[in-house]
Amino acid sequence: MGAEKWFDIELWNSTKQCFKVLKSRGYRIATTHVGMDAVSIYDMDWSCSTAIVVGNENSGISNEALELSDLHCSIPMKGMVDSFNVFVAAGILMHHAVCDRTSRLGCHGDLTLDDSQTLLEEFYLHHCKSAISIAKEYANRKLTRFTTKL
C-alpha cells in the first residue's frame, strides 16, 4: 500500500519511442513471452538495469514490443496453465530480480548514497502533508552535521 508514491510515470506516444528512450538511459528491455526463444527468469543476470514489459493474460505483448525488445523471458510453470495473472507475474519478476541483484551485487539497487537521499527527500516533499516542516527539519539536520564537523 502506497508503493505508487515511489513511481515516476512517463507517457509515450509509441512503443518504439519508449524503448528508444529506455535504451538511451542504459536499460535493456525484457519482454515476458511464452515462446521457444524465451529465457527463464531464473537463468537471467538481473545485475544490469532492466526494464520489464509484462503483457495481459488475453493479448499478451504486442509484436512490435517483442521485436524491439532485447530479450524474451518467461516464468517457468508446472501443470496445465502457461501464464500468470499480470499482477502475479509482475510480482514474481520483481521479487526474483531483487533477490538476484542482491545475490550478485550485495544490494538490490544501484543508487549512490546521494541519489538515495535525494529520492527520499523528493518522496517526502511530494507525499507528506507537511512538506515544509520536513524541509526545515532536513535543513536543521544538515546544519547540525556541518557545525559538529567544525
N, C-alpha and C positions, 0 to 999 in steps of 0.2 A: 504494500500500500504506500503510495506516494512516490514510487520509482519514476513516474512520469516527470517529476520535477528535475530529474537529472538529465533529461533528453534535450538536445538542441535539435529542432525539427527544421529540415530544409525541404522545400518542394521543388520538383524538377518538371520540365515540360516533356522530357523523354527519358527512356531508359538509357539510351546512348549518351546523352548529356550527363546524366547522373553517374554512370560508370566512368566516363572520362574524367570527371572531377575527382571521384574517389581514387582512381588510379594515380592522378596527379598529386594527390595527398599521400601517396605511398601505400595504399591499400591494395591487397589482392582481392578479387571478388570470387566468392564461393557460392554457387547456387545449389540448393538441395534438389536432388533429382534421383528418381529410381530408374537407373539405366545401366547398361553394361560398362560404360566408361566412368561411372561414379566410384569415388574413393570412399572407403569407410571413414567416418569421422574419427574413429579410433586409430587410424593409420596416418592421420594428418599431423603435421607440425603446426601447432597453433601459436608458436612463439613470434610469428610475424603478424603485423597488423592485417586483419582480415575483415572484410565486410561480408556479412552472410545474408543471402537472399532466400527467403522461405516463401513458397507458394501456398495457395489454399488447397484444401482437400479435393475440390472439384476440378479446377482447371490447371492447377499446378503453377509452373513458372512459364512465362512466355518464351517462345522460340528465340526471340531477339535477345532476351536476357541469357538464355542458355548459350547462345552463340558468342555473346560478348564477354561472358564470364571467363575467369582464368582456370577454374576447375569446377567439376561437379562433385558433390559429396552426398552421402546417404547415411542414415542411421540404420544399422543392421537390425533386422527384426526376425523373430521366430513366429511361426504359425501361419494362419491364412490371410492376415491383413498385411498390406505392404506400405502403409503410411499412418502417421500420427495426425491428430488434430494439430492445426498450425501453431497454436499456443504451446501445446505439449512439446512439439518438435523444437520450437524456438527455445524453450526452457532447457531441454536436453542438450541442445547445441551449445548454449551459453554456459551451462554448468560444466560440460566437458572442456570447452575452450579455456575456462578459468582454471580448472584443475590441471590441464596440460601445460598452460603457460606458467603456472606456479611451479610445477614439477621441473620444467626446463629452465626457467629464468630465476626462480627463487621468489617471484612475486607475480601477480596476475596482471598488473598494469605496467605501463612504461612512462608514466608521467614523472617529470622531475619533481623534487620537493617543492620548488617554487610554483610549478604548474598545478600541483595538487592543492597548494594553499590558495592559489588564485581561483581555482574551481570551487573550493569550499566557500570562499568569500562571495563569489558570484551567486552561489546557491542561497546563501543567507540573504543577500541583498534582494534577490528576486522572489524569494518564497517565505520570508518571515514577515510577520505583521509589523514588527518594529525594526525595520532595516536601519533606520537612522541610529537607534541606540546600539545596534550591533556594530555599525561602522565606528561609532565613538569608542566602544569598548575595544575594538581592534586597534584603533589609533593609540589608545591609552596603553595597551599591552606592548605595542611597538616602541612607544616612548619609554616605558619602563625597562624593556630589554636593552634599549640603546643607552639609557643612563646608567644601568647597572654594569655595562661593559666599560664605561669610563671610570 
